[in-house]
Amino acid sequence: MNPALGELMGSVADGERFSQALAGYAASFRADLLGGAFLASGLDQLAQWGAQFAEHPHVDYWLQSPSSDGAPALLAMGVTPEAAQRYATHYRLNDPLWDDAMARRARLGLSGVWVATDAPEQAARGFRSTEIYNDFLRQYGIGTRMFGGSQGASSPVGNLFMSVFRHGDDEGFTREEVTRFEAEFSTVQRAAYLHREMVALRARTRGMEALMEQMPMGILFFDTAGRLLHANARVRALWAGAGRGSLLHTLQRGSVLASTSEPGLRALFMQSLQGRSGCVELDGGLLLVALSLSDLASLGMLHQSPGVAWVVMERSLGCDAAVALARQAYRLSPAEADLLLALMRGQTPQDFADARGVRITTVRTQLSALLFKTRTARQQDLVALVARLMLLAPGGQPLA
C-alpha cells in the first residue's frame, strides 16, 4: 500500500488530519487538488450542486449530516471559490475532461470506478492552445488534470468524485500514475465515506448532548445492547444524592440487559426496544420513564439512530399541568382527575380513599374508569402515560 493511502485510511476519524492526508494523497501523484473531492450520488447530482459548493467552500458546512440525508458533501476544496463558481456555471459545459468522464461512466453500466485525464488531449489536440485553457485554466495556474469517480455505492451519497491537477507546464500524468489512481480509488472512496459519517455522527452527538444539558429533567441514552451512552447534568446530580443500593445508581454499573441487572429495569428496557413506553418508580419520589421517538421529536430532539432514551423526573415536576392535559384529552370527570393527581404524587388508592373518606371499592371503580378512558392496562402504565405528558405540559396550568 502506498504510504499516502495508508495515512488517508488512518485519519478518517480526525477532521484536520484527514484534510491534510487527502492533500498528501494528491501530492503523491506530484499533484494538487482541483475543485476538491466530493461525495455525491452521481455526476448529475455533482453538477447540480456545483455552484452551491462554490458558495459554501468550507468543508465543515457540508459534513454535518450523514449520507442517509441524501445531500452531497464537500471533502476538500483546492481552488478559490471564484474559480469553482466559474467552472460550475460555465466552463464545465465546454470541458473535454468532463465529457470524457461522462462517457467513461456511461460505458461502465451499473457500477465501477473510472479515471479520465486530459493528458492525451494535451498531446493530441494542442490542449494549451484551446479556448478552455486560455480562458480558464491558465488564469488559475491549472495544468494537466486527472479526474476519478465511482458509481454504484450502497449509500445514496457514497460515490466519490475527486480531481487533481499540476501547476504550470508539464508532461501530464504517466500511464502508471493513472493506473494507480484508478486501482486505489475504491479505497479512497471508502475512507472518504467513513470520514463523512464519523464527522456527522460527532456533530449530531454534540448537538444532542448540548440540548440534553438544558433539560430540567434527567435524560439518559442507551445503545441497543443496554450500555449507557450519555447522562445529562440532572441525572448526574441525582446520582450524587442516590444511595449506592438504589435503582438509579445501578444504571452506572453496566449494561441494563446484563443478567445481574435489576429485573424491573431489564423489563423496561425490553419494552423500550419494542417501541413501547413504560415507567418504573424509583426511591425519593422519582419516576423513570421510557420515551418513544415521537416523544423525542416533540421535545425537539431529532434522534433517529437506534437506541433507547429514558427520562428521570420528580413527581412534582409539572404534575398538575400534565393531569390537566390528561383530563382534557381523555374527558375525565373531576373525581377521576383528582385520583389521577393523587397517584402521580405517589399516593396509593387506599391513601386516596382514606383522605376522601370514601370506600376503597369506590376508588377502585374510578381507577377502572381511568384505565378504560386512557386505554392503559395497569396503574403503572397509567402513571407512565401521564409522566410522558409531564415532559410536554406547560408549567403552572391549573387543574380546574
N, C-alpha and C positions, 0 to 999 in steps of 0.2 A: 504494500500500500504506500502511495506517495505520502511523505510526511505532512504536506499541506492538507491532504484529505483527512489524515488521521487527526490533525489539530482541529479541523472543522467538526468531525464527529465527536470529539471530546469536549466541545464548547457549547453544545446545544442548550445547556441549562443556564448559560451566562450571557446576558444581552450584549454587554460591551465586548466580551471576548469573542462571541460569535461574529459580530460585525468585523472585528479585526481579522478573524480566521477566514471569513469569506473574501476579504480583500487579499489576504495572503494566498488563498487558493488561486485567485485570478493572477496574482504575481508569479505563481509557479509556472504560468504559461508566458512569462515576461509581458504581462498584460495588465490593464486596469479595468475596473467595472465601467460599463457603459449603460446609462439609464438605470441599471440596477438589476436586482434579482426579485422575482415576483412569484407568488403562489396564486394561481387562478384556475378556474375550471377548464379554460381553453384559451386559444389565441383570440377568439371572438370576444370573450369577456375582458381579456387583457387590453384589446384595442378600445373597447367601450369605456374602460376606466382610466385610460392613459392620461387624459387631461386632469383627472382628479388626483392621480398620483403626483402630478406636477404641482398642483395647487397645495397639496399637503405632503411635502417631500420628507417629513420626519418619520422614521421607521416606527417609533413608539405609537404614533397615531393609528397605525394600521394593525398592530398586533394585540389590541385589547380584547378582541373577540375570537373565538375558536373557528375552525374551518366549517363547523356544522352550521354556522350562521349564514353561509353562502356568499359572503363578501370576500373579494380577493385581498391579498396583503402584500405590502412592500417590505422586502427584507433588507435592501441596501440601495442607496442612490449614489451613483458615481459621477454624475454631471450636474450642472446647475439646473435649478427648476425651470429657468428660462429655456435652456436647451431642450429639456424634456418636454416642455409645453409646445415648442415649435415642432419637434419631431412628432408628437402625438397628434397635433391638429393639422399638419400639412405634409411633412416630408415622408412619413410612413406610407402615404398613398403613392409615392413615386420612388420607392426604395427597392432595388433588386434583391437585397438580402432578405427583406420581409417577404417578398414574393416567393423567393426560393424556399424560405421556411414554411410558408403556407402549402407549397407544392409537396414538400417532403412530408408534411403532416398528412396531407390527403392520401399519399401513397401508402401510409402506414396502416390504414384501416382503423381498427378499434383501439389499439394500444401500442405503445412503444416509445423509444427515445430517438430523437433526431438531432443533428447538428448541421447548421448551414454556415458558410463563411464566404466573404466577398473577396478572398484572396484570388480565386480563379477569375473573378470579374476584373480584378485589377490587372492581371496578366493578359487576359484575352481581349479586353474591351477598352484598355486605356482608362482604367477606373478614375485615376486622378484628374482626368480631363472632363469627366462627365459633369452635368449640371448639378447633380445632387452633391458631389464632392465640393465643387466650387462654392455653392450657395450655403451649404450647411456644415459638412464635416470639417472643412478647412478652418472655418470660423472658430470651432471649438477644439481644434487640435486633434481631431479624431482620425486615426489611421485605419489600417485593416481591422475588420471586425469578425467576431465569431459568436454565433447565437445558438444556444441549445434549448431544447424544450422536451416536454413529455406529455403524454396523454394516456388516459385510462386508469388514473389513480383511483383507489377505492373511495377516498374522501371527495365530497363535492368540490372542494377547493384545495386539492392536494397536488396539482400538477405544477411543476417548476418551470419558469422561463427566465433565462439568465444570459446576458450579453457581456462580452469582454472585448476590449479594443486595445490597440497600441498607438501611442503618440507618434506623431511625425511620420517621416518617410521610412518605410521598412519593406521587407520582402514578404510579409504576410506570415501566417501560421503554417508550420510544416505539416505534412501528412500525418506524422507521428503524433503531433500535438492535437490535431483534430480527432484522431482515433482515440487518444487517451481521454479527451474531453467527453466524447460520446460514451466510452466504456465506464467512466466514473460518474456519469450524470445521474443515474438512478440512486446511487449512494448519497450524492449531494442533495437530491430531491428528498430523500427520507430524513436527512439531517435538518433540512430547512423546514419540513412539515413538523417534525418533532419540536423544533425550536419554537415555532409559532404556537403550538398547543401548550407548551410549558409556560411561555410568557403570558398567554391568555388566561391560563388557569391561575397563575400567580396574581395577575391583575384582579381577577374576579374574587379570589380569596381575600386579598387585601380590602377590597370594597365591602365584601360581606362582613369581615371582621370589624371594620370601622363602623358599619351600621349596627352590628350586634352590640358594640360597646355603648351605643347611645340608648339602648332599650332599657326601660326601668325594671323589667323582669329578667330573670336568669334565662339564658339560651345556651343550649348545648347542641353540637353537631357530631354525629357518629357516621362512620362508614358502614357498609352493609355487613361487615364482619363484627359489628358491635364495638369497634375501637373508637374511643373519644378523639375527635379531630380538633375541636376548639370549644372552649367555655368562656363566656364573656365575663366582664368585671363583676357583675351582680352575682353570678354563680360562684366566682372565686371568693367573694365576700361571705356568701352563705356557707361555703366550705370551711372558712376560717372559724366560724362560730358553731359548726356542727360537731357533735360528738363523734369519736372515731368508730363507734359501732352503728352509726345512723345509716339509713338507706342512701341518703345523699352522699355521704362520704364514700360509700362502696363504689360509686361511679368512677373514682380515681384509681381504683386498684387494678383494672384490667378490662378485658372485653366483657360487655354485658351478656354475651352469649356463652361465656365460659361455664363449665359445669359447676364451678364453685360460686357462681353469681347468685344473687338473691332471686328466687323463683318468680316473684311478682314483677321485678324489673325485666327478667328474661321474657316473660309472657307479654309484657307491654311492648317490648322491642319486636317480638314476632308479629304482633298486631300492626306495629308501625311499618314493617317491611311489606305487609299486605295492603297498606294504604288506609288502614282504619285507625281512627283516633282512640285514645284511651286515657286513663287517669289513675295515678297511684297517690295515696295520701302519705305524706312524709311527716316526720316529727316537727314540732314547733309551728303548727298551723300552716304548713306549706303543701302545695299541690304540684305534682309532676305530671305534665300534660303532653301527650304526643300530638304533633301537628302534621297536617297534610300539606302537599304542595300548594293547594289553593289557599290555605291559611297563610303560608309564607308570602304568596303573591299579594294578599290583602294587606300584609304588613310592609309591602314594598321590597321584599327580599326575594329577588328572582333567582332562586336556587334550583337549577334544572338537573344537576348531576345526581347520580344515585347516592342515597344516603338517608339519614333519619335526623329529624330535628325535634328536640324536646324543650319544653319551657318549664321553669320552676318559678312559682309565684306565691305570694302571700294571699291568703283567702280574702283579706280586707282590700286588696288592690282592685278597685273598680267593681267590686262585688254588687253593690246596689244598682249601678248602671247596667251591668250585664243581666241581672234579673229583670230589670225594666225592659230590656230588649227582648228577652225570652217571653215576658208577659205579652208584649205586643205581637211578637212573631207567632206564638202558639195559642193566643187567645185564652190565657189563663185567668181564672177567677181571682179575686183579691185574696181569698184564703189559700189558694194553691200557690200564688206568688209569695205570700208570707212564709209558707212551708219551704218553698224553694230557697228563699233567702236564708232561712234558718239552717238548712242543710249546707248551703255554701259557706256559712260561718262556722261550720264544724259541729253543729248540734245533731243529735240523733232524733228520729221520730218520737221516741219516748220523751226526750228533753222538751220537744216542742209541745207534746200533749200535756206534760206537767205544767209548762209555763202558761198554756192557754186554759188549763182546767177542763180539758175535753178528754173523751175516751181515746185510747190508742187505736181502737178499731176505726174511729172517725178519721184519724190522721192517716191510717193505712189506706183508707178509701181515697183520700185526697192524693196520697202518693201514687196509687194505681192510676188515677186520672192524669197526674203529671207524666208518668211514664207513657201512657197511651197517647197523650197530645204531642209529646216530644218525640215519639217513635223510638224510645230507648227501652232496653230490656231490664236494666238493673239500676239501682240507685247510683252505683259507681259510674255508669255510662251517662246518667243524667248530670252528675257533677262535672264530668269531663266535657259535656256539651256546653254547659254554662261557663266553664273555665275557659274554653276557647273563645266564647263571646267576650270574656273579660279583656282579651287582647285587642278587641276592636271597639269596645264600648267607650264612648267619651266619658271622662270622669265627671262626677257630680250630677249625673242625670237623676232626677227624682223618681222614686218608685211609683208614686200615685199617678 
